[in-house]
Amino acid sequence: MKLFVRRITLSEDVVEKLGRFLDTVVVGGGPAGLAAAMYATRFGLSTLVITQEVGGQLTKAGLIEDYMGFQSIQGPELAKVFEDHVRKYGVPILLDVVEDIRREDTSFVVRTRDSGDFRSATVIIAVGERRRRLGVPGEEMFNAKGVSYCAPCDAPLFRGKVVAVVGGGDAAAQAALLLTEYASKIYLIHRRDKLRAQPHYQKLLRHRKIEILWNTIVKELRGDNALREAVIEDAKTGEKRVLQIDGILVEIGAEPPAEFFKKIGLETTEDGYVKVNEAMETNIPGLYAAGDCTSAMPRGFKQIQIAAAHGAIAAYSAYNYILKLRSA
């Protein structure tokens, strides 16, 4: 199987070094994927990372204060630390989209959108999740015109303005707190009467700029050339009213790419997460999964440390699998 290299930055010497057959291909470049790549290389496996974005959701995270070794660090900075660590071992990182993964005999063919096919003995999937959307009228129309899904990216754009944050978990709390540095007023809209955010964040939300709208649902977003208002509804009474805002940040969680998993033939949970055991093994021998896209990640407690640990375990399992193949 030929390694096709098009529209990417993998040099000819890197391709030659990789050879025509890889030990493992890591799909995903977040904490789980980068940790898997680092450990796989340390185990002596020829490794390639294919990802749409190096760092994954870390690049959209705000201040991180619960990752061991860093008392306080911004998400994008931590993503760069992870990337530098992986590149120290000479692991090539390909920016591309994996469209399919097929098992052929005792190996896998990983098909990318722009760079052709890669063949490997094992595959580690660490694709994380994708952000959920509100699914209300006006959301697409005002995307990037007041509607945002990344607080660290867009918070400075709302300096002196009135902004709403939708959600009740840690991400929503972090977004609201970050906005206090820029916005004049922040509405935290939550569909229930209790937040899911950690107690630490809930204490900080008692900020003079933040007003929490309990049992509230966003029904529609309206404006002209930019977002101007949100139609909100009381979840208990059904009463609607209009909220005048300049922007809205959507932090209502994420979901795995279940259709992609189904296409590959992976067994998943009812809500679309890849079923894995303690070794990060899936129902397909030689194919492993790690991080937020798996059933092993505790729901409601998705942590960078856990994702990175999953990646390390997956790499170790891939290493042992290859050892068995070589000794057969």
C-alpha positions as CSV (number, residue, x, y, z in Angstrom):
1,M,0.0,0.0,0.0
2,K,1.5,3.3,-1.1
3,L,1.6,6.3,1.2
4,F,0.0,9.2,-0.7
5,V,1.2,12.6,0.5
6,R,-0.6,15.6,-1.0
7,R,-1.3,19.1,0.2
8,I,0.4,18.4,3.5
9,T,3.8,19.3,5.1
10,L,5.2,15.7,5.6
11,S,8.6,15.9,3.9
12,E,9.9,13.1,1.7
13,D,12.5,12.2,4.4
14,V,9.7,11.9,7.0
15,V,7.7,9.6,4.7
16,E,10.9,7.5,4.1
17,K,11.4,7.3,7.8
18,L,7.9,6.2,8.4
19,G,8.1,3.6,5.7
20,R,5.1,2.2,3.8
21,F,3.6,0.5,6.8
22,L,3.0,2.1,10.2
23,D,2.7,0.5,13.5
24,T,-0.1,2.8,14.6
25,V,-2.1,5.7,13.3
26,V,-3.6,8.0,15.9
27,V,-6.8,9.7,14.8
28,G,-7.2,12.9,16.9
29,G,-4.9,15.5,18.2
30,G,-6.3,16.4,21.6
31,P,-4.9,15.3,25.0
32,A,-5.8,11.7,24.5
33,G,-4.4,11.5,20.9
34,L,-1.2,13.4,21.7
35,A,-0.6,11.3,24.8
36,A,-1.2,8.1,22.8
37,A,1.3,9.3,20.1
38,M,4.0,10.2,22.7
39,Y,3.7,6.8,24.4
40,A,3.5,4.8,21.2
41,T,6.7,6.4,20.0
42,R,8.4,5.7,23.3
43,F,7.4,2.1,22.9
44,G,9.3,2.1,19.6
45,L,6.2,2.1,17.3
46,S,6.2,4.0,14.0
47,T,3.5,6.5,14.6
48,L,1.5,9.1,12.7
49,V,-1.1,11.5,14.1
50,I,-3.9,12.6,11.8
51,T,-6.1,15.4,13.2
52,Q,-8.2,18.4,12.1
53,E,-6.8,20.6,14.8
54,V,-3.8,20.1,17.1
55,G,-4.9,20.4,20.7
56,G,-8.6,19.6,20.1
57,Q,-10.9,21.3,22.6
58,L,-7.9,22.6,24.6
59,T,-7.5,25.3,22.0
60,K,-11.0,26.6,22.9
61,A,-10.6,26.2,26.7
62,G,-10.1,29.1,29.1
63,L,-8.0,29.2,32.3
64,I,-7.1,25.7,33.5
65,E,-6.3,25.2,37.1
66,D,-6.8,21.5,37.7
67,Y,-4.1,19.8,35.5
68,M,-1.3,18.5,37.6
69,G,2.0,20.4,37.2
70,F,0.3,23.6,36.1
71,Q,-1.3,25.7,38.8
72,S,-2.7,28.0,36.2
73,I,-2.5,27.9,32.4
74,Q,-4.6,28.9,29.4
75,G,-6.0,26.0,27.3
76,P,-4.2,27.0,24.1
77,E,-0.9,27.3,26.0
78,L,-1.3,23.8,27.5
79,A,-2.2,22.5,24.0
80,K,1.1,23.9,22.7
81,V,3.0,22.2,25.6
82,F,1.4,18.9,24.6
83,E,2.3,19.4,20.9
84,D,5.9,20.3,21.7
85,H,6.3,17.2,23.8
86,V,5.1,15.0,21.0
87,R,7.2,16.7,18.4
88,K,10.2,16.2,20.6
89,Y,10.0,12.5,19.7
90,G,9.7,13.3,16.0
91,V,6.1,12.3,15.6
92,P,4.7,13.7,12.4
93,I,1.3,15.4,12.7
94,L,-0.9,15.5,9.6
95,L,-3.7,18.1,9.4
96,D,-6.4,16.2,7.5
97,V,-9.8,14.6,8.0
98,V,-10.1,10.8,8.4
99,E,-13.1,9.7,6.4
100,D,-13.0,5.9,6.8
101,I,-11.1,3.2,8.6
102,R,-11.2,-0.4,7.2
103,R,-9.7,-3.6,8.4
104,E,-8.0,-5.6,5.7
105,D,-6.6,-9.0,6.7
106,T,-4.4,-8.2,9.8
107,S,-4.0,-4.5,9.2
108,F,-6.0,-1.3,8.8
109,V,-6.4,1.2,5.9
110,V,-7.0,4.7,7.1
111,R,-8.5,6.9,4.4
112,T,-8.1,10.7,4.6
113,R,-9.9,13.4,2.7
114,D,-6.9,15.1,1.1
115,S,-3.8,12.8,1.7
116,G,-4.8,9.4,0.4
117,D,-4.6,6.1,2.3
118,F,-2.4,5.0,5.1
119,R,-1.9,1.4,6.3
120,S,-1.1,0.5,9.8
121,A,-1.1,-2.5,12.2
122,T,-3.2,-0.7,14.8
123,V,-5.3,2.5,15.1
124,I,-6.1,4.6,18.1
125,I,-9.2,6.8,17.8
126,A,-9.2,9.9,20.0
127,V,-11.5,12.2,18.2
128,G,-13.2,13.7,21.3
129,E,-16.6,15.3,20.8
130,R,-18.3,18.1,18.8
131,R,-20.0,21.0,20.3
132,R,-23.8,20.9,20.6
133,R,-25.9,23.6,19.0
134,L,-29.1,25.2,20.3
135,G,-31.0,24.2,17.1
136,V,-33.2,27.3,17.2
137,P,-34.2,29.8,14.5
138,G,-31.5,32.4,13.9
139,E,-28.6,30.4,15.3
140,E,-27.0,29.7,11.9
141,M,-27.9,33.2,10.6
142,F,-26.0,34.9,13.4
143,N,-23.1,32.5,13.7
144,A,-20.0,34.7,14.0
145,K,-22.3,37.7,14.1
146,G,-23.0,37.5,17.8
147,V,-23.4,33.7,18.2
148,S,-20.2,32.0,19.5
149,Y,-19.1,28.6,20.7
150,C,-15.7,29.6,22.0
151,A,-15.5,32.0,25.0
152,P,-11.6,32.4,25.0
153,C,-11.7,33.1,21.3
154,D,-14.5,35.7,21.3
155,A,-14.8,37.2,24.8
156,P,-12.7,40.3,23.9
157,L,-15.2,41.1,21.1
158,F,-17.9,41.7,23.7
159,R,-16.2,44.5,25.6
160,G,-18.7,46.8,27.2
161,K,-21.6,44.8,25.8
162,V,-24.5,42.6,27.1
163,V,-23.9,38.9,26.6
164,A,-25.8,35.7,27.4
165,V,-24.2,32.3,28.1
166,V,-26.3,29.2,27.7
167,G,-25.5,26.1,29.8
168,G,-25.1,24.9,33.4
169,G,-21.8,23.0,33.5
170,D,-18.2,23.9,34.1
171,A,-17.7,25.3,30.5
172,A,-20.7,27.6,30.9
173,A,-19.5,28.8,34.3
174,Q,-16.0,29.4,32.9
175,A,-17.3,31.3,30.0
176,A,-19.5,33.6,32.2
177,L,-16.5,34.3,34.5
178,L,-14.2,35.1,31.6
179,L,-16.8,37.5,30.2
180,T,-16.8,39.5,33.5
181,E,-13.5,40.9,32.4
182,Y,-15.0,42.3,29.2
183,A,-18.8,42.5,29.1
184,S,-20.9,45.0,31.1
185,K,-23.6,42.4,31.8
186,I,-23.8,38.6,31.6
187,Y,-26.9,36.5,31.6
188,L,-26.3,32.8,32.4
189,I,-29.3,30.9,30.9
190,H,-29.9,27.5,32.3
191,R,-32.9,25.2,31.6
192,R,-32.9,23.8,35.2
193,D,-33.0,25.2,38.7
194,K,-29.6,23.9,39.6
195,L,-26.2,24.2,38.0
196,R,-24.0,21.2,37.2
197,A,-20.8,23.2,37.5
198,Q,-18.3,22.4,40.3
199,P,-19.0,24.1,43.6
200,H,-15.8,26.2,43.2
201,Y,-17.2,27.8,40.0
202,Q,-20.7,28.3,41.5
203,K,-19.2,30.4,44.3
204,L,-17.4,32.6,41.8
205,L,-20.7,33.1,39.8
206,R,-21.9,35.4,42.6
207,H,-20.4,38.2,40.6
208,R,-22.2,41.6,40.3
209,K,-22.2,41.4,36.5
210,I,-23.7,37.9,36.3
211,E,-27.5,37.2,36.5
212,I,-28.6,33.6,36.4
213,L,-31.9,32.9,34.6
214,W,-33.2,29.7,36.0
215,N,-35.6,27.3,34.2
216,T,-35.1,29.2,31.0
217,I,-34.9,28.0,27.4
218,V,-33.7,29.9,24.4
219,K,-36.4,29.7,21.6
220,E,-35.2,32.0,18.9
221,L,-32.4,34.5,18.1
222,R,-33.2,37.7,16.2
223,G,-31.4,40.8,14.8
224,D,-30.5,42.6,11.6
225,N,-26.9,42.5,10.4
226,A,-25.9,41.1,13.9
227,L,-27.6,39.5,16.8
228,R,-29.8,41.9,18.8
229,E,-32.1,39.8,21.0
230,A,-33.1,36.3,22.2
231,V,-36.6,35.0,22.7
232,I,-36.5,33.1,25.9
233,E,-39.2,30.9,27.6
234,D,-39.9,30.0,31.2
235,A,-39.6,26.2,31.3
236,K,-42.3,25.9,34.0
237,T,-44.9,28.5,32.9
238,G,-44.3,28.7,29.2
239,E,-44.2,32.5,29.4
240,K,-42.0,34.1,26.7
241,R,-40.1,37.3,26.8
242,V,-37.4,39.1,24.8
243,L,-33.9,39.5,26.1
244,Q,-31.9,42.4,24.6
245,I,-28.3,41.1,24.0
246,D,-25.3,41.8,21.8
247,G,-24.0,38.2,21.8
248,I,-24.6,34.7,23.1
249,L,-22.1,31.9,23.9
250,V,-23.4,28.4,23.6
251,E,-22.0,26.0,26.2
252,I,-24.5,23.1,26.3
253,G,-22.1,20.2,26.1
254,A,-20.9,18.1,23.3
255,E,-21.6,14.7,21.6
256,P,-19.4,12.1,19.9
257,P,-19.4,11.6,16.1
258,A,-21.6,8.5,16.3
259,E,-22.2,8.3,12.6
260,F,-18.5,7.9,12.0
261,F,-18.2,5.2,14.6
262,K,-21.1,3.3,13.1
263,K,-19.6,3.5,9.6
264,I,-16.4,2.0,10.9
265,G,-18.3,-0.8,12.7
266,L,-17.5,0.2,16.2
267,E,-19.8,-0.9,19.0
268,T,-21.2,2.1,20.9
269,T,-23.4,3.0,23.8
270,E,-26.9,4.2,23.3
271,D,-25.7,7.8,23.3
272,G,-23.0,7.1,20.7
273,Y,-19.8,6.7,22.7
274,V,-17.3,4.0,21.8
275,K,-17.5,1.0,24.1
276,V,-14.0,0.2,25.5
277,N,-12.7,-2.0,28.3
278,E,-10.0,-1.1,30.8
279,A,-7.4,-1.6,28.1
280,M,-9.1,0.8,25.7
281,E,-9.9,-2.1,23.4
282,T,-12.9,-1.8,21.1
283,N,-14.9,-4.6,19.6
284,I,-12.5,-4.6,16.6
285,P,-9.1,-6.2,17.4
286,G,-6.2,-3.8,16.9
287,L,-8.5,-0.7,17.1
288,Y,-8.4,1.3,20.3
289,A,-10.3,4.4,21.5
290,A,-9.4,6.9,24.1
291,G,-10.6,10.1,25.7
292,D,-13.9,11.9,25.6
293,C,-15.3,9.8,22.7
294,T,-15.3,6.6,24.8
295,S,-17.6,5.0,27.4
296,A,-14.7,5.0,29.8
297,M,-14.9,8.8,30.3
298,P,-17.1,9.6,33.3
299,R,-20.1,11.6,32.1
300,G,-20.2,14.9,33.8
301,F,-16.5,14.7,34.8
302,K,-14.5,15.0,31.5
303,Q,-11.0,15.9,32.6
304,I,-7.7,16.4,30.7
305,Q,-5.8,14.1,33.0
306,I,-8.3,11.3,32.4
307,A,-8.1,11.7,28.6
308,A,-4.3,11.7,28.6
309,A,-4.3,8.6,30.7
310,H,-6.6,6.9,28.3
311,G,-4.2,7.7,25.5
312,A,-1.3,6.2,27.4
313,I,-3.2,3.0,28.1
314,A,-4.3,2.8,24.4
315,A,-0.7,3.1,23.2
316,Y,0.4,0.4,25.7
317,S,-2.3,-1.9,24.5
318,A,-1.4,-1.3,20.8
319,Y,2.2,-2.0,21.7
320,N,1.3,-5.4,23.3
321,Y,-0.9,-6.2,20.3
322,I,1.9,-5.6,17.9
323,L,4.3,-7.7,20.0
324,K,1.9,-10.6,19.7
325,L,1.6,-10.1,15.9
326,R,5.4,-10.1,15.6
327,S,5.8,-13.3,17.6
328,A,3.0,-15.2,15.8
